[in-house]
Structure formats: C-alpha cells, structure tokens
C-alpha cells in the first residue's frame, strides 16, 4: 500500500512541486541575483538534514512493517488452530499474546508517524528560517538603497512559492522514505536465489517416461539437525514396480521423498530418474514426472473441482470427476451443497481428514504422472473408506512406479518389495512374507500392529 501510494500520488506531486520550485527560483534570480545567491546557499543547509532524517523514517517504517507482519502471522496461526486453542482453554493466553503483538505494531507505526511528522516540522522550520534571514538581508538592502521595496516584495512572493514547493517535496520525500522501508523487504525477498534450481544446461529426461528410480550411496543431513537423516542409502526401483518404505518415526522415510522431489540435494551420492541425475535435469520437468499424496494435505480456499484440478490445471470437468470417482470421493462431493463447485474455505477446514485425503488422491490421479509417491495416503481414512481407496489405488498404481511410505503394514502387504529403514539406513529388504520369516525389525513391527488390531 505504501509503495502504491508513493508510486501514484507522490510522483505527480513531486513533478508539480519540482516545476514550481524551478520556476520560482528562476524568477527570484531575475528579480534579485544577490538575494537569490543567498537562497541557493541556504538550499543545501535545508536539504542535507532532510536526507539524513529521511533515513530514520525509512528504518522506522521497516520496523513498522516487520511488527505488523508478525501480528498478522500470529493472527493467522491462531485462527488456523482455533479448535486446539479452545480445547486447551488458551483463549485468554492467545488473546493477551495477540494484544501485545498488536501493541508492538501500533507503537512501531506511531514511531514511524512521529519521525515523518518531525521531518515535516524540520522542513518548515528550515525553510521559513531561511526566508526570515533573506527578508532581514533584503530589508537592510532596501535601507541602503541597493534594492527597491517593490522588488523586495516581488522577490518575497517568489520565495514563498519556492518554500511551498520545497515543503511539498519534503512531504513526498517522507512518503518515499516510508515506502522505501517496505520496498527494502520486498527487494530482499526478490534478491534471494533458491539453492535448488535448474542448471544452466539441463540434461533432457528421456521420452517416453519410464519411471525408473535409482539411489546410489546417498547421504543427507538437514541443515537444522545434527544427526544424518540418511546414510549411504542405495536402492533401485524398476519401472512399474511398487516399493514400500517402512520404519519407526525419524528413520528417514520422508527424506527419501524430499530428495527425490529435489526439495533438497544430497550431501553425497547420486539420485537418478530414468537414468538422468536429478541434479542435472530440468527441475520442472523432473517434478512433472511425479504425483505426491502427502500425509498433511494442502487444500486451498477454492472450489472442490479447482482443488482437484490443481494436479492438472487444464483438465476438463469430466477428467476431474473421473479422478474423484477413482479416489472414492465422488459420493461425498456430490452430497456437498454445491457439489464440485462448493467452496472449501481456507485449508479445507469444512472437510473431514478422510475427505481431504481422498481429494489429495484424486489430485494425484489427475496428474497422471509415471511415478506415484504415497506418504501415508490412507492414514486418515476409516476402515470402510480405506478398503475403497486401497482398491482405487491398486488400479492407479498399475503400470506406474510407486513408492509408498506406510506405518500401517496391512496396507503394503501386496507391495513388490519392502525397504525397512532405521536410523537413516536400509537394514532389511524383501517381500512381506520374506521379512516376516527373517524375524527382524519388520517382523517385530508387524507382530505389534497385527496383535494390537486383533485385540481390538
């Protein structure tokens, strides 16, 4: 808003004031070169303090922007988690915390306004002090007979025009300084270069896509963590193969997806898709070969149809509905007030967890990518929905390379291969039956889960 104001009205005001200032100075020089010389000497005395003070206005404006952003972020965060807040009866605590954030934003905004008001006051004082000084010198010149009273009056009139123009320019400078504080933050964001980007000369991925995946001695550590997430991980996934990844929490399962989608680059080793190192491939083309169903589903404040169409923005309505049917979502969608045109609201809060998950599955189906990544795709579904979605996924997975992260081992028994992760390493590999016979970590996890389900 501040940048818009500075770029709109401020520019037109600056042009008008600059033209008036130049014209008034020209007439002052014609009227009395001697007095004009004094005015020209006074201009730097006026302008230099204004420039220095403008920097203070800019700093305070930036602080006001930062504190307002913090208060806004806090509001969004707590509105998103309003049910959690109510469940823990933290309304008073959150209200006080938000009130303090708003108070800080108000104090910062007030400080910025005070600085801008000080800039205007300083301008008025310096300009009129200069005029008084010129008048005193001019009156003395009239007494000495060096200039007539009429010419002095004429000069003073032009000086007032110049002073008014200069005062207006100081207002513009205040707006520009305030907008500069906001512009600096935007410039910082625009100047940030992503660490993960397409190389200057990317290696083209082969066509048609096969969906072949290869990890070779891959090691990775998240920047904010001390321990390694993956250590010397190697495995291959053949085109059309379904491979499940299991293991305890923190074993490195999700890191495999993060590296494959190239959200991060490995510290050591190499990952290939269809024979091409992903670090050398075009990033957009690489990700277009994959469809992700995450554990935490991201839905947008738009219609159901548009949320599904997010997987393929140019898909037709018929294709959207077909994907929803395959994901066992069509029935509950048509039961909504406006069906596929129902607005979901921010983050899809009007839907249950299972419904959100099925929309995410429909989105992945619509993408029609050769590689399917399922991160606990059925974790939020009830037993009946899970059976239906599992059948739909079996149809979708046919002919596609599929990686499945799962905690519920019952959902991956039909996988071609299972990789068991622990401590960032692959410690077991094989089929469900083979791993059960080995009696290792997978067998223990299976015993715990299946025994618990039997007890229920």
N, C-alpha and C positions, 0 to 999 in steps of 0.2 A: 504493500500500500504506500509506504513512504517513497519507494523508488518510483512508483507510478506517479505520485504527486510531483516529485522532483522532475521527472521527465516530461510532465504535462504542463501544468500552470507555471511552474518555476522557470522553464525555458522561455516562455512568452514574456513573463515579467522581466526576466533578465535582459531580453532583447530590447524591450521598450525602455527600460531604465538605462541601458548602455547607450542607446541612441540619444536619450535626453541628456545624459551626462556629457557625451562628446559635444553635442550642440551647445549646451550651456557653457562648457569650457572654452569652446571656440569664440562665443560671443563675449565672454569675460576677457579673453586675450585681445580681441578687437577693441573693447571698451577701455581697458587699462592693462597694458602689458606688465607694468610694475607690480600691481596688486595680484595679477594672475600668477606671476612668478612665485609670490608668497604662498598662494593656494597650491601650486604644484609641489612646492617644498613640503606642504602640510599633508599631501596625499599619502606618501609612504608612512608618515607618522600615524595615519589613521589605518591604513591597510595592513601593515605588518602585525600589529596586535590582534587584528581581526582574524588573520590567518592562523596565528598561534592559538587563539581562543577557539577557533573552529575545530582544531584537533581534539580539544577537550570535549566539545559537543559530540564529535564522532565517537570517541571512546565511551561516553556515557550512553549514546544511542545504541551502540553494540551491546553494552551490558543490559540495557532495557530489553533488547531483542532476545538475548540469552535467557533472562529470567522469565520473560513471557513464554518462551518455548518450553522451559522447564515446567511452568504451571500448567500449560496446555497438555504436555505429555503426561503429567500426573493425573489430570482430569480424565484423559482417555484411558489410562491404565486402570484407574479405579472404576470407571463406568463399565469397562470390559469385564472386570472381576467383581461386579456388584453383588452377585449371589454369594460368592466366597466371603465378601466383606460382611454381608448380612448374617451368614451362617456363623461367623466368628464374633458377631456383635461388635464390630470395629467401626461402626458409623461415626462415633464421636472422635475416635483417633484419626480416621481418614479425613473427617471434616476439619479438624484442627490443623492437620498437616497441609491440606489444600489451602486453608486460610492463610497459613504462614507463607506458602509459595506465592499466593496472590498478593500478599502484603509486600513481599520482596519485589515482585514485578511492579507493583504500584510505586514503591519507593524509588526503584530504578527509573521508571518513567518520569516521576516527579523531578528527580535529579537531572534527567535529560532536558526537561522543560525549563528548569531553573537555569541550566547552562545556556540554553538558547535565549532565554529572556535576558541573561547577563550579556550575551553577545549583542543583542539589540540595544540594550541600555548603553553599553560601551560605545557603540557606533554613534548613537545620538549625542552622547557627551562629547566625543572627539570631534564630530562634525560641527556642532554648534560652538564648541570652544574655539575651533579654527575660524568660524565665521566672526565670532566676537573679536578675536585677535586681528582679523583683516579689517573689521569695522573700526577698531581703535586706530590702526595704522592709517586707514583711509581718512578718518576724521582729522587726524594730525596733518595729513597731506592737504586736506581742504583748507585748514588754518594757514598752512604755509603757502597756499595758492598754487600748489602743484596739480590740483585737480578740482573741478567744479563740483558743487553739491549735487547737481542733476546727474552728472556722470557717475558719481559715487552711488547714488540711488539706483541707477541703471545696473551698475556692477553688482550691487547687493541683491537685486531681483534675480539676476542670472545665477548668483551664488546660492540663493535659496533653491532654485531649480536643480542646481548641481547637488546640493545637500540632500534634497528629497530623493533624487535618483540614487545617490550613494546609500541612503538609508534603505531604499527598496532593494538594492543589490545586497546589502548585508542580510536582509530577510531571506533572500534567495540563497545566499551563502549558508545561512543557518539550516535551511531545508536540505541543501545539497550535502552539508556535513552530516546531518541526521540520516539522510538516505545512504550516505557512504558507509555508515556503520552497519546497516543491513546488507549493503552490497558486498562488503568485505567477506561476510559469512558465506554468501552465495558464491562469491569468487573462489573461496577456499574449497567449497564443495565441488565446483566445476573443475578446479585445478587438480583434484585427487585423481590419480591414474590407477585403475584397477590392476592389482597384481596378477590376476588371472585374465589373460586376453589372448586373442587370436594372433599368432605370429605374423610377421610381415609377409612371408611367403608360405602360406599353409599348404600342407600336403593334402590333395583331394582324397576323400574317402571313396572306396570302390563302389560302383553301382552294378547291379542292384545290391542293396544292403543284405548282408548275411546274418548279422547279429552275433558275430564271434567275439569273445572277450578273453583277454589274457592278462594276468597279473604275474610279473616276474620280479621276485625278491624285493617287494615293495615294503618300505618302512616309512612311518609318518608319525609326527608329534604335533599336536595342536599348539599354537603359539602361547596360549594361556595356561598350558598344563606342563607339568614337569616330566611325567612318565610318557612313554611311547604308546600311541593308540594302536599302531600296527608295527610288527617287527618281522621282516624277512618273509612276507606272505607271498606265496606263489600258487596259482591255480589257473586252469583253463576251463572255459565254458564253450562247448561246441554249439553251432547254430541249431536252434530249435530245442536245446536242452533246458530242462528245469532243474535249477540248483538251489537248494535251501541253505540258509546260513543261520545257525543256532548257536546259543551260548548264553552264559549269565550276563547280567547288565554290566556294561563297561568293557565287554570283551573285544569290541572293535567292529561289531556288525554294521552299524550305521556309517562308520567311517569308510567302509568299502563303497557304499553308495555315494558318499560325499566326494570321494576321489574319482569314482567312475564318471560322475557328472561334472567333474573338474571344478567343484567349488573350491578345492584346494589342489595343490600339486604335491606329490610325494617328495620326501627328503631324499630317498634313494629308491632305486628300482625303476621299473617301467610298466605302464599300463597300455595295452593295445586294444583297439576296437576295429574289427575287420582287417587286422594286420597293420594298422597305422598307429604309431604312438600318439596318444591323445593330446600330448603337449605340442605336437606339430600339426594337428588338424584344425580346421576352422571350427571355432567354439560353437557357433550357431548350428552348423550342420551336424556336429557331434551330438549335441543335445536333442536335435530333432529326431535322432535315431532311438531315443529312449522315452518311455512314458512312466512317470512316477506316481505311485499311490502312497503318500506319506502317512505316517502314524497320526500326526497332527494335521488335520485337513484345513486348508485355507480356502474359505469361501468369501465372496465379495458382495457388497451391497448392491445387488443387481438381481435380475430375474433368474429363475431356476435354469431356463434354457441358456442364458448367457453364461452362467457358471459352468454348465456342461460344455458349452461351445468354447470355453477357454482352452480346451485341449486342441481345438482346431477352429480358429476364428472364422473361417469362411465356410464352415459346414452348414448344410441345409437343415431345415427343421425336421425333415424325415430322418436324416442321419443322427440328429440329436436324440430323437425319440427311440430310434433303434438301439443306440448305445445305452439309453436308460432302461430299456427292456432287458438287454443282456445283463445289466448290473442289478436287475430285480428292483429298480427304482420307479418304474413307470406307474405302478399301482398307487404308491403313496403320493407321487407328484400330481396325478390326476385328481386326487382327493383334496388337494390344496385349493384355497378359494378361487384363484385364477389359473390353476393348473401350472403349465410350464411358464406362464407369464407372471407368476406370483413373485413379488419382491421378497427376498430373503432377509433383508436388513443386514446391518454390519456384522460380518463374520458368521452369518447364517445362524444367529442365536435362536431363531424360531424353530429350528430343526433339532431332532434328537441326534445323539452321537452316531447311531447306526445309519440314520438317513444321510447325514453329512458324508459318512464313509462311502455310501453307495453312489452319491453324486460324484465323489472323487474317482471312484472306479469307472463310472460312466465317462468321465472326462478322459481318463487314460485309454479307455476302449476307443473313444472317438479319435484320439490322436493317431491310432493305427501305426504305432512305431514297431520296428522289428525287435526291440529289446524292451521287456516289461520289468519294472522294478517295483516290487510289492513290499512295503515296510509295514508289517503288521496290518495287512489290508482288511482282515476280518476281526480285528481286536475289539471293535466297539459294537459288534453285532450280537443279537440274541441268538439262541440255538437255531430257531427256525430260519431266521434271515441268513445265518452263517451257512446253513446247508444250501440254501438257494443261491447265495452269492458264490459259494465254492463251486457249484455246478457251472455257473456262468463263467467263472474264472478259468475253469478247465477248458471251456470252449475257446475263450480268448487266448489262453496260453498255447493252444495247439498251433504248431508251426512257428512259434515265436521263442526267442531266447528269453528265459525268465529267471530272475534272481528273486528269492523270497526270503525276507527276514521274518522269523517267527519265534515267539516264545511258547505258543501253544503247539506242541509237537503233533497233535492229532491232525492238524491242517496240512502237514507236509509229508505224510507217510507215502504218498504217491510220487514224490519228487524223484527224479532220475538219480540225483546224488545229494548228499547232505554234507556240508562242511561245518565242523564243530570248532568254534573259536573259544579261546580262553586266554586272557592276558595279552591280547593282540596277536596271537599266533594260532595257526591251524593245528590242532592237536589230534583230530580224528577226521576221517573222510570215508564215506561209503554210503550204502543204502540204509534205509530204516532197519530192515531185518538184520543186516550185517553188523551195524553199530550196536544193536541190542545184544547180539551174540558176543561182541567184544567185551562187554561189561565195563566200559569206560564211563566218561562223563555223560555222554549222551544217554547211555542206559540208565544211569542214576537219575538224570532229569526226567526221563520217561517214566521210571518207577514212581517218582514223586508225583508227577502230574496225573498219571493214569490211576494211581492208588487214591489220590485226592478226589478225582472225578467219580471213581467207583463208590467212595464213602458218601459222596453227596447223593 
